[in-house]
Amino acid sequence: MRAAIFDKYGEPEVLTVAQAPDPEPGPGEVLIAVRGASINPIDWKIRSGMLADTAAPDEPMIIGNDGSGTVVAVGEGVTDVAVGDEVFGIGRAGYAELAVLKAYARKPTGVDHVAAAAAATVGETAIRALGLTGLDTSGRLLIDGGAGGVGSVAVEIAVGRGLTVIATGSPANHDYLRSLGATPIEYGPGLAGRVRAIWPEGPDAVFDVAGQTPAADLIALVAAPDRVVSIANFAEADSGIQLTEGARDQGPALRQVADLLAAGGLRVPVRTFPLDEIATAHRLSQDGHVRGKLVLEP
Ligand SMILES: NC(=O)c1ccc[n+]([C@@H]2O[C@H](COP(=O)([O-])OP(=O)(O)OC[C@H]3O[C@@H](n4cnc5c(N)ncnc54)[C@H](OP(=O)(O)O)[C@@H]3O)[C@@H](O)[C@H]2O)c1
């Protein structure tokens, strides 16, 4: 199969498209013919070497967690889907013509593979983090970093549940955030004042998506530190905020994402790239200002 591979850490150009052995699904896993593979920031963090303590991986690596496509083989114990079914989900080595999913849901009919691939990790993450805010169908939620992958989905889900949302973003994304149902404000210095100008009593909870605002600034807006839920500010784990890093069983959240996609409740804007343009896509993701998602079509 063709895949985007790298054998040393570094700039996006370390990624090259080459032939690689076909992967095999393990127990509980499925192998898909990939029709969409989305890019997440963890991908460029791995590729750059910032998460590694060696100069090069032990063997050539294929990265990418999110995929959508047609099942071509199932691992031991898989009985809920069969060869030929269309699924999307979270797995490994997704930047390729074939990829393994370890958690998956059926792709709704009428939703294309690109949209499904775009929604997998960000949908699971947004559902998990929103669950930790303690807000259910009402309340004021500040989403810090609302226009990227996780933020877009979090705004849509929160607004759909009935929450009132302020979302931060670059000025160029404010109309977009409004279109999702949030009140947009800029992030950066003075954030607390901008929030209190709209909500003098402050938010009931904060979802820190970007991990860029000092935890103390967000904690000062809410009743207690654990009213701040972050997926990215692991450097301030001692501040008392809640940090969350991946669910053990992602299947239930993916089935919720499938229901939301089927109901038209997620409209994440997507920019697509052929596999050969992986370096361009990685550079955009790494710049940190993507609106919605970037998806490869291998
Ligand atoms: N813990 C977990 O389970 C988990 C899961 C998924 C992702 N993550 C992490 O969560 C982070 C966000 O992921 P993502 O997929 O949403 O990334 P993304 O698609 O690249 O979006 C990044 C967002 O950050 C915003 N941003 C940039 N600088 C900011 C600042 N100083 N203050 C506030 N917002 C700022 C951008 O807004 P503008 O474009 O408007 O400037 C953009 O909306 C990444 O670090 C990722 O690794 C963690």
The ligand as an SDF file (V2000), in Angstrom:
LIG
                    3D

 48 52  0  0  0  0  0  0  0  0999 V2000
   -6.0740   15.6600   25.5970 N   0  0  0  0  0  0  0  0  0  0  0  0
   -6.7340   15.1800   24.5650 C   0  0  0  0  0  0  0  0  0  0  0  0
   -7.4480   14.1770   24.6490 O   0  0  0  0  0  0  0  0  0  0  0  0
   -6.6140   15.8980   23.2380 C   0  0  0  0  0  0  0  0  0  0  0  0
   -7.3610   15.4720   22.1300 C   0  0  0  0  0  0  0  0  0  0  0  0
   -7.2950   16.2100   20.9470 C   0  0  0  0  0  0  0  0  0  0  0  0
   -6.4710   17.3400   20.8770 C   0  0  0  0  0  0  0  0  0  0  0  0
   -5.7210   17.6870   21.9560 N   0  0  0  0  0  0  0  0  0  0  0  0
   -4.8570   18.8900   21.9360 C   0  0  0  0  0  0  0  0  0  0  0  0
   -5.7350   20.0140   21.9960 O   0  0  0  0  0  0  0  0  0  0  0  0
   -5.1700   21.1080   21.2790 C   0  0  0  0  0  0  0  0  0  0  0  0
   -6.1890   21.6440   20.2750 C   0  0  0  0  0  0  0  0  0  0  0  0
   -6.4630   20.6240   19.3120 O   0  0  0  0  0  0  0  0  0  0  0  0
   -7.2530   20.9980   17.9660 P   0  0  0  0  0  0  0  0  0  0  0  0
   -7.3490   19.7450   17.1740 O   0  0  0  0  0  0  0  0  0  0  0  0
   -8.4710   21.7760   18.2480 O   0  0  0  0  0  0  0  0  0  0  0  0
   -6.1620   21.9780   17.2780 O   0  0  0  0  0  0  0  0  0  0  0  0
   -6.3050   22.9380   15.9920 P   0  0  0  0  0  0  0  0  0  0  0  0
   -7.3490   22.3920   15.0930 O   0  0  0  0  0  0  0  0  0  0  0  0
   -4.9380   23.1370   15.4810 O   0  0  0  0  0  0  0  0  0  0  0  0
   -6.8910   24.3050   16.5800 O   0  0  0  0  0  0  0  0  0  0  0  0
   -6.0870   25.1370   17.3680 C   0  0  0  0  0  0  0  0  0  0  0  0
   -6.9560   26.2930   17.8740 C   0  0  0  0  0  0  0  0  0  0  0  0
   -6.2100   27.0300   18.8330 O   0  0  0  0  0  0  0  0  0  0  0  0
   -6.5640   28.3950   18.6680 C   0  0  0  0  0  0  0  0  0  0  0  0
   -5.5110   29.2110   19.2560 N   0  0  0  0  0  0  0  0  0  0  0  0
   -4.2770   29.4850   18.7400 C   0  0  0  0  0  0  0  0  0  0  0  0
   -3.6080   30.2680   19.6190 N   0  0  0  0  0  0  0  0  0  0  0  0
   -4.4280   30.4720   20.6880 C   0  0  0  0  0  0  0  0  0  0  0  0
   -4.3050   31.1870   21.9150 C   0  0  0  0  0  0  0  0  0  0  0  0
   -3.1930   31.8600   22.2420 N   0  0  0  0  0  0  0  0  0  0  0  0
   -5.3600   31.1670   22.7750 N   0  0  0  0  0  0  0  0  0  0  0  0
   -6.4840   30.4990   22.5000 C   0  0  0  0  0  0  0  0  0  0  0  0
   -6.6680   29.8050   21.3320 N   0  0  0  0  0  0  0  0  0  0  0  0
   -5.6430   29.7900   20.4540 C   0  0  0  0  0  0  0  0  0  0  0  0
   -6.7430   28.5850   17.1840 C   0  0  0  0  0  0  0  0  0  0  0  0
   -7.5890   29.6910   16.9770 O   0  0  0  0  0  0  0  0  0  0  0  0
   -7.4800   30.7080   15.6960 P   0  0  0  0  0  0  0  0  0  0  0  0
   -7.3260   29.8410   14.4720 O   0  0  0  0  0  0  0  0  0  0  0  0
   -8.7870   31.4370   15.7310 O   0  0  0  0  0  0  0  0  0  0  0  0
   -6.2690   31.5670   15.9410 O   0  0  0  0  0  0  0  0  0  0  0  0
   -7.4130   27.2570   16.8030 C   0  0  0  0  0  0  0  0  0  0  0  0
   -8.8070   27.3830   16.9490 O   0  0  0  0  0  0  0  0  0  0  0  0
   -3.8670   20.5830   20.6600 C   0  0  0  0  0  0  0  0  0  0  0  0
   -2.7960   20.9110   21.5220 O   0  0  0  0  0  0  0  0  0  0  0  0
   -4.0650   19.0780   20.6600 C   0  0  0  0  0  0  0  0  0  0  0  0
   -2.8480   18.3550   20.6870 O   0  0  0  0  0  0  0  0  0  0  0  0
   -5.7780   16.9970   23.1340 C   0  0  0  0  0  0  0  0  0  0  0  0
  1  2  1  0
  2  3  2  0
  2  4  1  0
  4  5  1  0
  4 48  2  0
  5  6  2  0
  6  7  1  0
  7  8  2  0
  8  9  1  0
  8 48  1  0
  9 10  1  0
  9 46  1  0
 10 11  1  0
 11 12  1  0
 11 44  1  0
 12 13  1  0
 13 14  1  0
 14 15  2  0
 14 16  1  0
 14 17  1  0
 17 18  1  0
 18 19  2  0
 18 20  1  0
 18 21  1  0
 21 22  1  0
 22 23  1  0
 23 24  1  0
 23 42  1  0
 24 25  1  0
 25 26  1  0
 25 36  1  0
 26 27  1  0
 26 35  1  0
 27 28  2  0
 28 29  1  0
 29 30  1  0
 29 35  2  0
 30 31  1  0
 30 32  2  0
 32 33  1  0
 33 34  2  0
 34 35  1  0
 36 37  1  0
 36 42  1  0
 37 38  1  0
 38 39  2  0
 38 40  1  0
 38 41  1  0
 42 43  1  0
 44 45  1  0
 44 46  1  0
 46 47  1  0
M  CHG  2   8   1  16  -1
M  END
$$$$
